[in-house]
Each structure stands twice: as C-alpha cells, then as structure tokens.
Amino acid sequence: MNLREFLSGCMVFVLETSRSLVSKSRRFLSHGTRAQTVCRFSGSRRQAVEVEFTRPDQSSDGGVVLLQAIDRKLGLTHRLASVLTDGRQSGKVKHPMLELIRSRVFAIACGYPDCNDLDTLRIDPVLRIVCGATEAPDVLASQPTLSRLENSVSRTDLLRAAYVLSDCVIARQANRRGRRKVRRITIDMDSTEDPTYGNQQLTFFNAFYDNWCYLPMVTTLQFEDEPDHHLVAPVLRPGNAHGSLGAIAIMKRLLPRLRSTFPRAVIRVRLDGGFATPEVFDWLEEHDLRYVVNMPKNSVLNVLAESLMKEVRKRSAASGRTETAYTEARYQAGKWDAPRRVVIKAEVVQLEGREPRDNPRFVITNDKRSPKNVYRYYCKRGDMENRIKELHYGLAFDRTSCSSFQANQFRNLLTAAAYVLFQGLRAAAAKTVYARAQVPTLRDRLIKIAVSLVESVRRFLLEGPASLPNRDDWFKVAIACGAVGG
C-alpha cells in the first residue's frame, strides 16, 4: 500500500465516522432527550427499508416559492405589515412584522392554520427563505410570538388591513385587464357559518344553524362573465348578526375604488334573501346600482305566482318532466316606500320515484333584462358559494379559536390573504390542467413538493425529485409567476 492509498483510506474512514456521529446527534433533541427519528420496515429479499427524519436542509413545501412570487407582484404581505401598529420595543424585536405576517400567511397556504404549527415549521428551510429569515442562525417566530401578534391588533389595524386586501385585489385586476376595458363587475355577498366550541367573544346560538357560531360575511368580485369570483372583503360577525349587517359599509368602501379604477364598468350587486331589507334597497338605488336580490316566499308573492304555476303544473303533468316558466310583477312589502319589480320563476320539479313538487322563486331587481335572463344571471352566484367552500375546506377559514373577537377577525384576514395568493396562482396556471383547480388540488400538486436546499454565496438551489409527475406544468406555472426559464 503506497502513501496515497493510505491517506485516501484514512479520509474515507474520517468521513464515514463523522457522518455516523452527525446522524446520531440528530436523534437527540436540543434539551437532551432522545427523539424518534428512525424506523425500519422489513423489505424484499435481504434489504430492509429504513426511514430517517434527520435532514435539516429539506422541506416538504418547496412549491411555496410560487406563492412568494405571486405575493411579490401584489405586494400584499408587505402592505399588510406596513399598516399594522407594532407596539414592541424596537431594541428587543427579533422578528420583524413583515416576517410574522409572511410566516402566518404562507403557513396557512401550506395547510398549517394554527400558530402551534410554527413551533416545528420555524426551522423549515424553504419557509424561512420566503419569509426573509435567510441568515444561518435565524429561525421563524414561535407560537407565543405569533399569538401575541394576533391579540395585539386594534380595530384601526383591522380596518387598514381590510383596505389593503381589497386594494390589492382591485389593483391586480386593473393591471391584468386594463382599467378601461372592463365593462361589467358583479359584487356578490353571502354569509356562512363558523361554528364555535369555546368561550370566544361574541359567539351566540343561531337557531337557523342550530349551533353556537360566528356568521362571517364574504364579498367577492366577478369581472365580465368569468367563472372565478375574487375574494375582496371578509368580515367576521357575531353569531346573532342580521343577514345584511355590514353590507352597506362594505359597499361604501368598495364602490368609490371600483368606479375610479374601472370608470366604464357597469356595477351590479347580487345578494341572497338575507339582504332583502328596505335599507339595502334604498342605498343601492340611491347610488345608481343595478341589483338582483333573492326574496323569501310569502303569501303575497305566492298569489302573484299562482296563475303561472297552474299553467306549469299542467305542462309538467303532460310531459312528466320538470317544467319552468318566468314572468314579472310589481310588488311592495309593508315597509317599502314604493313597489319594485319582482321576477318570478314558476317551476314544478319532477324527480324519479317522488311526487311532483312546486318550486316558485322570486328575485327583486331593477335590471331591465327579460325575466328569464335576470333569473339566470342570479343563479350564477352559485359559484361564489364554491369559493366559500374553498375557504372552509381548503384553508380552514373557520379556525377562529382565539378568545378575542378582533383576533379572530385578524385570522380571517390572514386566511383571506392566503386565498388571494392562491387565486393568483390559479390565474398563473391558466394554460395548464390546473386552470380551474381548487385550493386543495393546487396545494397538493404545486406546493407540496419535497426539495433539498443547497445554499451557496450567490443562490439558494432547491432540488426536487426528477420523478415529479407534473414537472412540465409546474415549470409553466413558475414562468407565469415571473420565473425565468433555465
């Protein structure tokens, strides 16, 4: 054996020994107790399958860089952080406000809605990069710091943050389309249930939902006849809130911004039956807005529909199928100052194995289109309800477990910010199979990607698996988000 071979053998021994020591050291927590990081499965033939969770330079959320690119275009988290009051002593601040906001928004987007999740995620290398904590010893803020943030926001902070969210959404649409090219904008509002199970402030029992809950209201914008509804204003409300509570205040905030940004657009408002109050109708007419509002059934409306219902019943009995017809009338509720136009849908529903069922429906409107077109336009608000389902099932919009009502409203805003980023991601995926994908699919296919981080002086390299099934689509989305092809 010559000297070169001897030195080479010594080097191999040293490397293998150091790797073994590092691997063993990773199996202990910082406070000295042994952590379970390795397990073994019996494999085929003589080879066992061993699993280790010991690599500090890997992440399961490598695709979050796509959301970071969307956020950089919108400036959303930066603007949110800039309007929040930071009452901490500047000399003792370790985690800037921008880092705190980003860590919450990006964690929610990745499927971690609780502050507790950051106790583990704070060391995630990719999450640290997108939140700006890139120096070697830096980790993200832990749960106590983030919980203090949520409980420190004031009503003024919440109002400013709400303006930032709506302004970013409207500005993005103006940049995409050109402010003078938009011809039609529809404002949709709807409330939803947010069950509560603790001592949250302003939670009440709601007989309609048969549960203790909050009643958040979600407002979206639809441009032209596009299928997507863009979240623009989430508002948390007490569990005993009337259906129209806060509707006029939100429209007062949105209307001037929409009219100044899109001066040629006709703005319509589409509302559910809970908003059919004299105050809402008067305000909409005073501000020259076209509206279509569902009206709950009552004895007077049933009388107005009866003559057409008789005709539809005869047609349905003859055909054996569901039959529908439309008409209109003038209707004045007891507290209205004047009658308004009501569009009537007379329908008899026939389902196999069931008796025919009358299904008359009514909408109040000042829209001059035909009754059939008005009612079909109203029915398109159903996709807005799908957006609410995305918020609930994709981003845990109802994870309002703070005691303070204002803290829970802030959580709603952070969740809405994450959803706005996903809507930007969906727009970037317009030329892929994910053009109409909802949040869970977008997260599973584009965000949940295991990567290894290789850091150098000039770059962070994220190495993903070569076997990624949707690799081509992922690169298309990345380029649409602003990345440069290699």
Residue pairs with C-beta under 8 A, 6 or more apart in sequence:
23 52
23 54
26 37
26 54
26 56
27 34
27 35
27 37
27 38
27 54
28 34
28 35
29 35
37 52
37 53
37 54
38 50
38 51
38 52
38 53
38 54
39 50
39 51
40 48
40 49
40 50
40 51
41 48
41 49
41 50
41 51
42 48
42 49
43 49
55 452
56 123
56 125
57 125
57 452
57 453
57 454
57 455
58 125
58 450
58 451
58 452
58 453
59 124
59 125
59 126
59 127
59 450
59 451
59 453
59 462
60 448
60 449
60 450
61 110
61 124
61 126
61 127
61 447
61 448
61 449
62 126
62 449
62 450
62 451
62 462
62 464
63 446
63 447
63 448
63 449
63 474
64 106
64 109
64 110
64 126
64 127
64 130
64 447
65 126
65 129
65 130
65 462
65 478
66 425
66 428
66 446
66 447
66 477
66 478
66 481
67 106
67 109
67 130
67 421
67 422
67 425
67 447
68 106
68 130
69 478
69 481
69 482
69 483
70 421
70 424
70 425
70 428
70 481
71 77
71 102
71 105
71 421
72 482
73 172
73 424
73 481
73 482
74 168
74 171
74 172
74 420
74 421
74 424
75 168
76 105
76 164
76 165
76 168
76 417
76 420
76 421
77 98
77 101
77 102
77 105
77 417
78 98
79 164
79 167
79 168
80 101
80 161
80 164
80 165
80 413
80 417
81 96
81 97
81 98
81 100
81 101
81 102
83 157
83 160
83 161
83 163
83 164
84 97
84 101
84 153
84 157
84 160
84 161
85 152
85 153
85 154
85 156
85 157
86 93
86 97
87 152
94 141
95 133
95 140
95 141
95 145
96 132
97 149
98 132
99 131
99 132
99 133
99 140
99 141
100 141
100 145
100 146
100 149
101 414
102 130
102 131
102 132
103 118
103 121
103 122
103 127
103 131
103 140
103 141
103 146
104 115
104 118
104 146
104 149
104 414
105 414
105 417
105 418
105 421
106 127
106 130
106 131
106 418
107 113
107 117
107 118
107 121
107 127
108 395
108 396
108 414
108 415
108 418
109 395
109 418
109 421
109 422
109 443
109 447
110 127
110 443
110 447
110 448
111 443
111 448
112 118
112 121
113 395
113 396
113 399
113 415
114 399
114 401
115 143
115 146
115 147
115 150
116 143
118 140
118 141
118 142
118 143
118 146
119 142
119 143
121 127
121 140
122 128
122 139
122 140
122 141
122 142
123 139
123 140
124 140
125 453
126 451
126 453
126 462
127 140
128 134
128 138
128 139
128 140
129 453
129 460
131 140
133 139
133 140
134 460
147 402
150 402
150 407
150 410
150 411
151 402
151 404
151 407
153 161
153 406
153 407
153 410
154 406
155 406
157 410
158 406
158 409
158 410
158 413
161 410
161 413
162 233
162 235
162 253
162 413
163 253
165 232
165 233
165 234
165 413
165 416
165 417
165 420
166 232
166 233
166 253
166 254
166 257
167 257
168 420
169 221
169 230
169 231
169 232
169 420
170 221
170 232
170 257
170 258
170 261
171 261
172 424
173 182
173 221
173 223
173 230
174 261
174 262
176 427
177 223
179 261
179 262
179 263
180 262
180 263
180 264
182 223
182 224
182 262
182 264
182 265
183 224
183 264
183 265
183 266
184 223
184 224
184 225
184 265
184 266
184 268
185 221
185 222
185 223
185 258
185 262
185 265
185 266
185 267
185 268
186 221
186 222
186 267
186 268
186 269
186 270
187 219
187 220
187 221
187 251
187 254
187 267
187 268
187 269
187 270
188 219
188 220
188 221
188 222
188 229
188 270
188 271
188 381
188 384
189 217
189 218
189 219
189 247
189 250
189 269
189 271
189 272
189 275
190 217
190 218
190 272
190 381
190 384
190 385
190 388
191 215
191 216
191 217
191 218
191 237
191 241
191 243
191 272
191 274
192 215
192 216
192 217
192 218
192 388
192 392
193 206
193 209
193 211
193 213
193 214
193 215
193 398
194 213
194 214
194 215
194 216
194 236
194 397
194 398
194 400
195 209
195 211
195 212
195 213
195 398
196 203
196 212
196 213
196 214
196 239
196 400
197 212
198 401
198 403
199 403
200 214
200 400
200 401
200 402
200 403
200 405
200 408
201 403
201 404
201 405
201 408
202 214
202 238
202 239
202 405
203 212
203 213
203 214
203 238
203 239
204 212
204 213
204 238
204 239
204 240
205 211
205 212
205 239
205 240
206 212
206 213
206 215
206 239
206 240
212 239
213 239
214 236
214 237
214 238
214 239
214 400
214 408
215 237
215 238
215 239
215 240
215 241
216 234
216 235
216 236
216 237
216 397
216 398
216 412
217 234
217 235
217 237
217 245
217 246
217 247
217 250
218 231
218 233
218 234
218 384
218 387
218 388
218 391
219 231
219 232
219 233
219 234
219 235
219 250
219 254
220 229
220 230
220 231
220 232
220 384
220 387
221 229
221 230
221 232
221 258
222 228
222 229
222 230
222 380
222 384
223 230
227 383
227 436
228 383
228 423
228 426
228 427
229 383
229 384
229 387
230 420
230 423
231 387
231 391
231 416
231 419
231 420
231 423
232 254
233 250
233 253
233 254
234 391
234 397
234 412
234 413
234 415
234 416
235 246
235 250
235 409
235 412
236 400
236 405
236 408
236 409
236 412
237 245
237 246
238 405
242 274
242 277
243 272
243 273
243 274
243 275
244 274
244 275
244 276
244 277
244 279
244 280
247 271
247 275
247 280
248 279
248 280
248 283
251 269
251 283
251 287
251 289
255 267
255 287
255 289
258 265
258 267
259 265
259 267
266 290
267 289
267 290
268 289
268 290
268 291
268 292
268 367
269 284
269 289
269 290
269 291
269 292
269 293
270 291
270 292
270 293
270 377
270 378
270 380
270 381
271 280
271 291
271 292
271 293
271 294
272 293
272 294
272 381
273 293
273 294
273 295
273 296
275 293
276 293
276 294
276 295
276 296
276 364
278 333
278 335
278 336
278 337
280 293
281 291
281 293
281 336
281 340
281 364
282 337
284 291
284 366
285 366
290 365
290 366
290 367
291 364
291 365
291 366
291 367
292 363
292 364
292 365
292 367
292 374
292 377
292 378
293 363
293 364
293 365
294 361
294 362
294 363
294 364
294 378
295 301
295 331
295 342
295 362
295 363
295 364
296 362
297 360
297 362
300 331
301 331
301 342
301 344
301 360
301 362
302 360
304 329
304 331
304 342
304 344
305 327
305 344
305 346
305 360
305 362
308 325
308 327
308 344
308 346
309 346
309 348
309 358
309 360
311 325
311 346
312 323
312 324
312 325
312 346
312 347
312 348
313 348
313 356
313 358
315 323
315 325
315 348
316 322
316 323
316 348
316 350
316 356
317 356
320 350
321 350
322 347
322 348
322 349
322 350
323 347
323 348
324 345
324 346
324 347
325 345
325 346
325 347
326 343
326 344
326 345
326 346
326 370
326 371
326 372
326 375
327 343
327 344
327 346
327 371
328 341
328 342
328 343
328 344
328 371
329 341
329 342
329 344
330 339
330 340
330 341
330 342
331 339
331 340
331 341
331 342
331 362
331 364
332 338
332 339
332 340
340 364
340 365
340 366
341 364
341 365
341 366
342 362
342 363
342 364
342 365
343 362
343 363
343 364
343 365
343 371
343 374
343 375
344 360
344 361
344 362
344 371
345 359
345 360
345 361
345 362
345 371
345 375
346 360
347 358
347 359
347 360
347 361
348 356
348 357
348 358
348 359
349 356
349 357
349 358
349 359
350 356
350 357
351 357
361 375
363 374
363 375
363 378
365 374
367 374
367 377
369 377
386 438
388 397
390 419
390 438
390 439
391 397
391 415
391 416
391 419
392 398
393 440
394 419
394 422
394 438
394 439
394 440
394 443
395 415
395 418
395 419
395 422
395 439
396 415
397 412
397 415
397 416
397 419
399 411
399 415
400 408
400 411
400 412
401 408
402 408
402 411
419 439
422 439
422 442
422 443
425 442
425 446
425 477
425 481
426 434
426 435
426 436
426 437
426 442
428 477
428 480
428 481
429 435
429 437
429 442
429 446
429 473
429 476
429 477
429 480
430 480
431 476
431 480
432 473
432 476
432 477
433 470
433 473
434 441
434 442
434 445
434 446
434 473
434 477
437 445
445 470
445 473
445 474
446 470
446 474
446 477
449 464
449 465
449 468
449 474
450 464
450 465
451 462
451 463
451 464
452 462
452 463
453 460
453 461
453 462
453 463
454 460
454 461
454 462
454 463
455 461
464 471
468 474
475 483
475 485
479 485
